[in-house]
Amino acid sequence: MKVPVYSLTGEVVDHIEISDLVFAMPFNEGVVHQVMVGQLANARQGTASTKTRGEVRGSSKKIFRQKGTGMARAGGRRASTRRGGGIIFGPRPRDYRQDTPKKMRRLALKCVLSSKAKDEELKVVQELKIEPKTKYMAQILNTLGADSSALVVTAGPEEHVIKAARNIKGIKTMPANLLNVLDLLSHKMLLMTVSAIRRVEELWAEKAVEAEEVKDASV
């Protein structure tokens, strides 16, 4: 597959060939959904906690006698029906982690990258050698039509790119080896340098038999 390469002024300066094993995979909705849910689950801390009636502070003595008051029967002050009482079936600390097979994660990533390329939401630039100032990055993103929501990917961590983009709302930067399904789905446009494209191909351009091997796991 060939894609255009843009300059920082928005002009097409070249065309490069990108691997079909990464950027032309058929979209597998089930695998992508499962990987996304797993990633969201793994991000949960699981520290939410409430106290039961056995853990809250207060006397367990019966508030008033059972009969003769004309009021409903009542137990202690720690009952869940009273203010400050225990919580019934409240959240308790737990581990939400889900183990997703490595091949499934790779296939989902390639499916989303292929979808970006197919929908023309992938923009490739020669390089991002700019001063670490927000106005320059904002101008480049506006020129390329990626100013509202974009994921900027470089071959490795580049401090000047990070500093230039960190104050722009809806823009996130990351090195190619940290690409993941959730960040790709959370941003409309994908802006990558040529070196980032080659790094991605180096990492994930494996044989397409992975798709066949994952089918059983996604059923």
Backbone bond lengths (Angstrom), bond angles and torsions (degrees), N, CA, C in turn:
res aa  C-N    CA-C-N  psi(-1)  N-CA   C-N-CA  omega(-1)  CA-C   N-CA-C  phi
1 M - - - 1.462 - - 1.538 108.76 -
2 K 1.325 116.46 136.01 1.452 121.06 177.43 1.520 110.19 -106.24
3 V 1.327 115.48 139.38 1.464 121.06 177.58 1.522 108.53 -131.40
4 P 1.335 117.13 149.52 1.465 119.65 178.46 1.525 111.65 -75.11
5 V 1.306 114.71 149.82 1.468 121.45 175.48 1.520 107.60 -110.90
6 Y 1.333 115.78 127.98 1.461 121.06 -176.34 1.524 111.03 -102.24
7 S 1.330 114.37 150.61 1.458 119.74 169.97 1.527 108.13 -85.76
8 L 1.309 117.32 174.99 1.459 120.85 -179.69 1.520 111.95 -70.98
9 T 1.339 117.13 -10.04 1.463 120.75 177.19 1.530 111.83 -97.21
10 G 1.346 116.74 2.46 1.455 120.74 176.25 1.506 115.07 91.11
11 E 1.320 118.82 8.34 1.461 122.05 -179.69 1.529 110.16 -93.76
12 V 1.338 115.96 143.95 1.465 120.90 176.16 1.521 108.17 -78.37
13 V 1.333 116.05 118.25 1.459 120.35 -176.21 1.523 112.37 -111.74
14 D 1.336 116.82 -12.79 1.469 118.40 -177.57 1.526 108.66 -167.05
15 H 1.319 115.69 169.68 1.459 122.95 171.84 1.526 107.84 -130.16
16 I 1.326 116.36 135.24 1.460 119.63 179.52 1.524 110.01 -124.21
17 E 1.313 114.67 155.34 1.460 121.48 177.65 1.525 108.35 -91.28
18 I 1.338 117.15 128.68 1.462 121.01 177.25 1.527 109.18 -115.48
19 S 1.304 116.34 152.55 1.464 121.72 -172.66 1.528 112.41 -68.55
20 D 1.334 115.21 130.50 1.462 120.27 176.18 1.525 111.44 -70.26
21 L 1.331 117.93 -19.42 1.460 121.25 179.87 1.522 112.13 -74.42
22 V 1.334 116.59 -11.56 1.467 121.11 178.19 1.526 111.37 -117.87
23 F 1.330 116.82 -39.41 1.459 120.44 -171.04 1.533 113.67 -111.06
24 A 1.330 118.22 11.54 1.469 120.33 178.26 1.519 110.79 -140.70
25 M 1.304 116.74 37.43 1.460 121.49 179.51 1.535 110.13 -87.97
26 P 1.331 118.54 143.54 1.473 120.08 175.73 1.524 110.11 -65.86
27 F 1.314 115.91 143.32 1.466 120.39 -174.85 1.527 110.51 -77.18
28 N 1.315 116.45 124.62 1.467 123.20 178.38 1.529 107.67 -109.07
29 E 1.331 115.44 95.69 1.470 120.33 -173.82 1.528 112.50 -62.14
30 G 1.331 117.22 -39.25 1.457 120.75 -178.35 1.520 112.52 -63.13
31 V 1.333 116.65 -44.22 1.464 120.95 -179.82 1.531 110.59 -67.23
32 V 1.327 116.76 -44.00 1.468 120.26 179.96 1.527 110.52 -61.33
33 H 1.331 116.42 -42.92 1.461 120.23 -179.80 1.523 111.20 -63.76
34 Q 1.320 116.89 -43.59 1.461 120.24 -178.04 1.528 111.44 -65.32
35 V 1.321 116.93 -40.47 1.468 120.67 178.67 1.527 110.70 -67.33
36 M 1.330 116.96 -40.09 1.463 120.59 179.44 1.531 110.75 -64.39
37 V 1.327 117.31 -44.93 1.462 121.10 178.78 1.529 110.43 -62.49
38 G 1.320 116.65 -41.12 1.456 120.40 178.41 1.514 112.38 -63.40
39 Q 1.323 116.43 -39.71 1.462 119.97 179.59 1.524 111.17 -67.93
40 L 1.324 116.98 -39.55 1.459 120.45 177.05 1.526 110.95 -65.61
41 A 1.333 116.55 -39.33 1.461 120.68 179.58 1.528 110.93 -65.76
42 N 1.330 116.80 -40.10 1.462 120.67 -179.00 1.523 112.38 -68.90
43 A 1.333 116.22 -20.00 1.464 119.57 179.01 1.533 112.30 -82.58
44 R 1.325 117.24 -11.41 1.467 120.43 -178.77 1.530 109.95 -75.77
45 Q 1.323 116.42 137.39 1.460 120.73 -179.37 1.521 111.47 -76.67
46 G 1.324 117.24 -35.93 1.454 120.28 -179.84 1.516 113.41 69.94
47 T 1.335 117.15 28.49 1.470 120.50 -177.98 1.525 113.31 -102.49
48 A 1.348 118.03 -0.06 1.461 120.46 179.77 1.526 109.88 -61.75
49 S 1.335 116.39 134.31 1.463 119.55 -176.00 1.517 110.51 -149.70
50 T 1.329 116.42 144.33 1.464 122.38 173.86 1.522 108.73 -129.19
51 K 1.330 116.26 164.33 1.462 121.35 -178.95 1.527 110.71 -101.48
52 T 1.304 115.23 137.68 1.458 120.31 174.58 1.525 108.93 -82.47
53 R 1.331 117.48 175.96 1.461 120.19 -178.57 1.529 111.91 -66.39
54 G 1.312 116.39 -17.20 1.452 119.50 176.91 1.517 113.10 -83.58
55 E 1.334 117.51 -8.20 1.465 121.49 -176.69 1.520 113.56 -112.61
56 V 1.343 117.88 -19.39 1.460 119.48 -178.53 1.521 110.27 -76.41
57 R 1.318 115.29 160.49 1.460 120.93 -178.64 1.527 109.85 -84.59
58 G 1.302 116.26 140.17 1.471 120.18 178.27 1.513 111.43 146.87
59 S 1.333 115.13 160.13 1.460 120.64 -179.29 1.524 111.24 -75.81
60 S 1.307 115.20 148.17 1.457 120.19 176.75 1.536 111.11 -96.42
61 K 1.322 116.24 5.59 1.464 120.48 -179.15 1.530 110.27 -69.44
62 K 1.339 116.56 143.20 1.461 121.34 178.34 1.526 109.35 -63.61
63 I 1.342 116.10 132.35 1.463 120.88 -172.34 1.530 111.67 -64.44
64 F 1.304 116.81 -47.51 1.479 121.06 176.40 1.515 108.28 -147.13
65 R 1.304 115.30 168.13 1.450 119.92 -175.23 1.521 112.13 -62.16
66 Q 1.312 115.20 160.37 1.456 121.57 -172.61 1.519 112.24 -68.73
67 K 1.347 117.17 -43.79 1.468 120.12 -173.28 1.529 111.63 -122.88
68 G 1.310 115.26 159.96 1.452 121.39 172.34 1.507 115.81 90.88
69 T 1.319 119.14 -1.51 1.472 120.42 -179.10 1.524 112.30 -95.86
70 G 1.317 117.38 -17.00 1.462 120.66 -176.66 1.518 113.18 80.92
71 M 1.310 116.80 3.01 1.462 120.47 -179.79 1.531 110.16 -111.43
72 A 1.326 115.34 167.56 1.467 120.28 179.30 1.521 109.86 -65.83
73 R 1.320 114.17 151.47 1.461 119.11 179.03 1.534 110.09 -62.23
74 A 1.313 116.51 140.12 1.463 121.05 -178.34 1.514 110.16 -137.25
75 G 1.345 114.61 144.21 1.454 119.83 177.06 1.517 110.32 -99.69
76 G 1.346 116.87 -133.71 1.456 120.59 -178.36 1.520 112.91 -83.42
77 R 1.318 115.25 175.41 1.468 121.15 -178.13 1.532 112.56 -75.16
78 R 1.327 116.94 -12.92 1.461 120.15 -178.52 1.533 112.30 -89.75
79 A 1.326 116.51 5.13 1.466 119.89 179.00 1.532 110.23 -62.37
80 S 1.310 116.48 147.50 1.468 120.89 -176.01 1.521 113.23 -67.07
81 T 1.328 118.18 -17.00 1.470 121.01 -179.15 1.531 111.92 -82.86
82 R 1.327 117.92 -5.23 1.461 121.26 -177.41 1.525 111.13 -110.67
83 R 1.306 114.60 152.52 1.460 120.52 178.76 1.531 109.94 -61.59
84 G 1.306 115.93 131.34 1.453 120.24 -178.28 1.514 113.52 84.79
85 G 1.330 116.89 0.43 1.451 120.48 -179.75 1.522 112.29 -80.64
86 G 1.318 115.82 -178.25 1.451 120.62 -179.42 1.522 112.47 -72.41
87 I 1.316 115.79 161.91 1.468 122.21 -179.62 1.524 108.97 -102.16
88 I 1.340 114.54 132.47 1.464 119.68 178.32 1.525 110.02 -87.98
89 F 1.310 116.96 128.34 1.464 122.73 176.65 1.533 112.77 53.54
90 G 1.327 117.09 36.81 1.462 121.10 177.53 1.513 111.60 -77.11
91 P 1.336 118.14 169.58 1.468 120.73 179.64 1.522 112.01 -67.15
92 R 1.308 115.39 144.63 1.463 122.44 176.46 1.526 108.47 -127.77
93 P 1.316 118.37 153.05 1.469 119.54 179.66 1.526 111.73 -55.70
94 R 1.338 115.26 132.63 1.462 120.35 -179.43 1.523 109.78 -155.00
95 D 1.300 116.15 164.30 1.461 122.52 179.53 1.529 109.15 -101.51
96 Y 1.330 116.47 118.38 1.462 121.92 -178.30 1.531 112.53 -92.96
97 R 1.313 117.63 1.90 1.461 121.07 -171.60 1.521 113.03 -59.79
98 Q 1.345 114.50 138.36 1.459 121.98 175.25 1.528 108.79 -120.55
99 D 1.309 116.51 132.19 1.465 121.32 177.66 1.524 109.40 -90.17
100 T 1.338 115.32 115.10 1.462 120.96 179.50 1.523 108.94 -106.77
101 P 1.343 118.66 130.47 1.468 120.57 179.85 1.523 112.58 -55.64
102 K 1.311 115.93 143.00 1.461 121.98 -177.82 1.526 111.61 -59.06
103 K 1.337 117.48 -41.95 1.464 120.41 -179.00 1.522 111.67 -66.80
104 M 1.325 116.32 -31.76 1.460 119.96 177.89 1.531 110.23 -69.31
105 R 1.336 116.83 -40.37 1.468 120.36 178.41 1.527 110.73 -63.42
106 R 1.327 115.78 -41.07 1.464 119.81 179.59 1.525 111.54 -65.73
107 L 1.319 116.21 -42.99 1.464 119.74 -179.95 1.522 110.99 -64.25
108 A 1.338 117.34 -42.21 1.465 120.91 178.91 1.518 110.76 -62.01
109 L 1.325 117.33 -41.61 1.467 121.31 179.38 1.521 110.61 -62.30
110 K 1.327 117.04 -43.90 1.462 120.06 -179.88 1.528 111.58 -69.14
111 C 1.325 117.12 -32.05 1.469 119.95 176.82 1.521 110.84 -64.50
112 V 1.336 117.25 -42.75 1.466 120.68 -179.12 1.525 110.54 -70.58
113 L 1.334 117.59 -40.35 1.465 120.15 176.32 1.529 111.01 -61.27
114 S 1.326 116.68 -40.77 1.465 120.89 178.27 1.522 111.19 -65.06
115 S 1.342 116.06 -38.03 1.459 120.17 178.41 1.533 110.97 -64.78
116 K 1.332 116.45 -39.48 1.466 120.32 178.06 1.532 110.53 -63.09
117 A 1.327 115.61 -43.12 1.462 119.28 -179.91 1.532 111.33 -66.24
118 K 1.325 116.38 -41.11 1.461 121.13 -178.61 1.520 111.66 -65.90
119 D 1.325 117.49 -40.05 1.469 122.24 -177.25 1.520 112.91 -86.28
120 E 1.332 117.05 9.51 1.467 122.90 179.83 1.529 111.68 58.89
121 E 1.322 115.63 35.92 1.464 121.16 176.26 1.526 110.80 -104.10
122 L 1.341 116.05 11.79 1.457 122.52 176.05 1.521 109.27 -108.44
123 K 1.326 115.95 122.49 1.464 121.70 176.97 1.533 108.04 -116.86
124 V 1.333 115.26 126.81 1.462 120.68 -179.98 1.521 108.95 -109.30
125 V 1.325 116.30 128.39 1.461 121.60 178.00 1.525 108.72 -116.92
126 Q 1.330 115.17 155.73 1.467 119.58 -178.35 1.524 110.57 -61.28
127 E 1.331 116.39 -53.76 1.456 122.68 179.83 1.517 108.74 -162.97
128 L 1.321 116.16 166.55 1.467 121.16 -179.40 1.527 109.63 -121.50
129 K 1.328 114.77 59.70 1.461 119.24 177.01 1.519 108.89 -90.20
130 I 1.327 115.33 93.56 1.460 121.45 -178.59 1.526 108.74 -133.84
131 E 1.306 114.74 165.33 1.461 119.11 173.98 1.531 108.93 -71.31
132 P 1.330 117.70 147.12 1.472 119.86 -177.86 1.527 112.68 -75.19
133 K 1.331 115.09 63.15 1.462 120.38 179.59 1.523 109.31 -127.84
134 T 1.307 115.49 139.43 1.462 121.42 -174.76 1.526 112.11 -60.84
135 K 1.331 117.29 -38.70 1.466 119.65 -174.62 1.528 112.08 -63.73
136 Y 1.338 116.98 -32.96 1.459 119.55 179.56 1.529 111.01 -70.80
137 M 1.319 116.16 -43.46 1.460 119.79 178.50 1.523 111.04 -65.56
138 A 1.321 117.26 -41.04 1.465 121.17 179.03 1.526 110.92 -62.08
139 Q 1.324 116.63 -38.60 1.464 120.73 178.84 1.528 111.26 -66.21
140 I 1.332 116.79 -41.78 1.470 121.17 179.46 1.527 110.39 -64.47
141 L 1.333 117.16 -45.93 1.460 120.93 -179.34 1.523 111.46 -63.59
142 N 1.315 116.12 -38.31 1.469 120.30 178.54 1.527 110.73 -66.34
143 T 1.314 116.88 -39.52 1.468 121.58 179.44 1.526 111.40 -64.89
144 L 1.340 115.96 -36.74 1.466 120.85 -177.90 1.528 112.45 -89.05
145 G 1.331 117.84 0.50 1.466 120.97 179.43 1.509 113.57 72.21
146 A 1.341 116.40 31.00 1.467 120.55 -178.40 1.523 111.16 -128.09
147 D 1.333 115.60 34.89 1.463 119.09 -173.79 1.520 114.02 -86.57
148 S 1.319 118.91 -17.34 1.469 120.23 -175.56 1.519 112.52 -88.08
149 S 1.334 117.25 -44.00 1.460 121.39 -178.88 1.521 108.43 -153.70
150 A 1.325 116.48 112.81 1.466 119.06 -175.74 1.520 110.79 -150.97
151 L 1.335 114.13 147.81 1.453 122.55 173.75 1.524 106.98 -110.04
152 V 1.326 116.24 116.59 1.461 122.06 -177.05 1.527 108.21 -98.14
153 V 1.323 116.09 118.91 1.468 121.16 -174.34 1.524 110.08 -117.87
154 T 1.333 115.23 128.34 1.463 121.90 176.29 1.531 108.91 -117.61
155 A 1.325 116.31 166.87 1.463 119.82 -177.58 1.519 111.53 -63.46
156 G 1.322 116.95 -37.32 1.459 123.08 178.12 1.509 109.20 -144.78
157 P 1.330 118.13 177.46 1.470 120.47 178.74 1.533 110.60 -62.71
158 E 1.308 116.92 123.79 1.457 122.03 178.61 1.524 108.15 -122.47
159 E 1.317 115.46 110.72 1.468 121.09 -171.91 1.514 112.62 -61.61
160 H 1.327 117.74 -38.54 1.467 119.75 -177.47 1.530 111.35 -67.58
161 V 1.340 117.21 -32.77 1.470 120.72 177.32 1.530 110.17 -71.83
162 I 1.318 116.16 -41.65 1.471 120.60 179.30 1.522 110.64 -61.42
163 K 1.329 117.26 -45.73 1.466 121.16 -178.73 1.530 111.25 -66.94
164 A 1.326 116.87 -35.64 1.458 120.28 -177.48 1.529 112.44 -71.89
165 A 1.350 116.88 -26.70 1.470 119.88 -173.24 1.522 114.34 -107.26
166 R 1.330 118.71 -11.43 1.463 119.87 -170.44 1.525 114.61 -68.35
167 N 1.332 117.53 -19.67 1.465 119.75 -179.47 1.528 113.10 -99.55
168 I 1.315 117.26 6.71 1.464 120.90 -179.29 1.525 109.21 -97.59
169 K 1.294 116.30 123.09 1.464 121.59 -177.97 1.529 110.93 -65.62
170 G 1.335 116.11 134.25 1.458 121.43 177.41 1.520 114.26 83.80
171 I 1.340 117.46 2.68 1.465 121.40 -178.42 1.529 108.84 -113.85
172 K 1.329 116.17 134.74 1.460 121.34 178.21 1.515 109.26 -135.46
173 T 1.324 116.27 140.67 1.464 120.86 179.00 1.529 109.63 -114.08
174 M 1.327 116.09 149.82 1.460 120.64 176.14 1.525 110.39 -163.73
175 P 1.341 117.79 154.33 1.469 120.53 173.89 1.522 110.54 -74.64
176 A 1.304 116.90 158.99 1.461 122.27 -173.50 1.525 112.95 -61.26
177 N 1.323 117.82 -34.29 1.461 119.55 -176.32 1.521 113.37 -73.25
178 L 1.340 117.98 -9.49 1.462 121.26 178.29 1.528 112.82 -103.28
179 L 1.325 117.39 9.37 1.464 120.36 178.03 1.523 110.47 -58.02
180 N 1.326 116.14 139.18 1.457 120.42 179.31 1.518 109.74 -146.52
181 V 1.318 115.66 161.90 1.465 122.14 -174.38 1.525 111.99 -63.26
182 L 1.325 117.20 -42.85 1.467 120.79 -175.10 1.521 111.84 -63.37
183 D 1.329 118.17 -44.68 1.467 120.87 179.53 1.530 110.99 -67.41
184 L 1.321 117.26 -36.56 1.464 119.82 178.41 1.521 111.40 -65.58
185 L 1.331 116.71 -40.45 1.458 120.25 179.90 1.525 112.51 -75.32
186 S 1.333 116.97 -21.06 1.465 121.18 -177.15 1.522 112.57 -84.63
187 H 1.328 117.93 -9.60 1.466 121.62 -179.69 1.524 109.12 -126.21
188 K 1.314 115.46 138.50 1.478 119.98 -175.77 1.523 111.50 -71.70
189 M 1.329 117.19 -49.52 1.460 120.74 -176.07 1.530 110.47 -101.54
190 L 1.321 114.68 149.98 1.458 121.88 176.75 1.523 107.59 -121.88
191 L 1.323 116.57 113.54 1.466 122.65 -178.99 1.525 108.50 -107.82
192 M 1.339 116.71 117.76 1.451 121.28 -176.48 1.522 110.83 -129.01
193 T 1.320 115.96 145.81 1.464 120.14 172.32 1.527 108.55 -82.54
194 V 1.326 115.74 163.75 1.465 120.17 179.55 1.532 110.01 -61.43
195 S 1.328 116.72 -41.10 1.466 120.16 179.68 1.526 111.33 -65.40
196 A 1.336 117.33 -31.74 1.470 120.81 176.81 1.526 110.29 -68.64
197 I 1.324 116.76 -39.64 1.474 121.07 176.13 1.529 109.87 -58.34
198 R 1.318 116.51 -47.02 1.464 120.27 -179.23 1.525 111.57 -65.73
199 R 1.312 116.99 -34.44 1.461 120.24 178.04 1.521 111.08 -67.76
200 V 1.325 116.83 -40.72 1.461 121.55 177.31 1.516 110.66 -63.06
201 E 1.324 117.01 -43.45 1.466 120.69 178.30 1.526 110.85 -62.91
202 E 1.307 116.17 -38.28 1.458 120.88 178.99 1.529 111.35 -63.55
203 L 1.331 115.74 -36.25 1.467 120.47 -176.65 1.524 112.94 -81.24
204 W 1.341 117.02 -40.27 1.462 119.04 -168.13 1.523 115.89 -125.29
205 A 1.313 119.09 5.15 1.463 120.39 179.16 1.525 110.06 -81.93
206 E 1.319 115.84 68.98 1.451 121.23 178.67 1.524 109.28 -101.30
207 K 1.297 116.13 176.38 1.452 120.22 -177.48 1.516 111.39 -63.48
208 A 1.301 116.02 145.93 1.462 121.29 -175.21 1.520 113.13 -73.31
209 V 1.339 118.14 2.41 1.461 119.31 179.29 1.517 111.39 -66.90
210 E 1.329 117.85 -14.20 1.461 121.31 177.09 1.524 110.76 -56.56
211 A 1.325 115.31 -37.08 1.463 119.09 -178.17 1.514 111.06 -60.67
212 E 1.331 115.70 -39.62 1.454 119.54 179.50 1.526 110.90 -69.51
213 E 1.344 116.96 -36.36 1.451 120.69 -176.63 1.529 111.51 -72.17
214 V 1.320 117.33 -26.18 1.453 121.37 -176.48 1.519 111.83 -86.57
215 K 1.320 117.72 -17.49 1.451 120.83 -175.86 1.513 112.24 -55.14
216 D 1.326 116.19 -44.62 1.468 120.15 -179.08 1.517 111.21 -65.50
217 A 1.326 117.40 -34.43 1.459 121.18 -178.23 1.511 112.11 -72.08
218 S 1.347 117.07 -26.04 1.460 120.42 -176.45 1.523 112.62 -90.58
219 V 1.311 118.25 -4.42 1.474 120.85 -178.96 1.529 109.73 -76.32
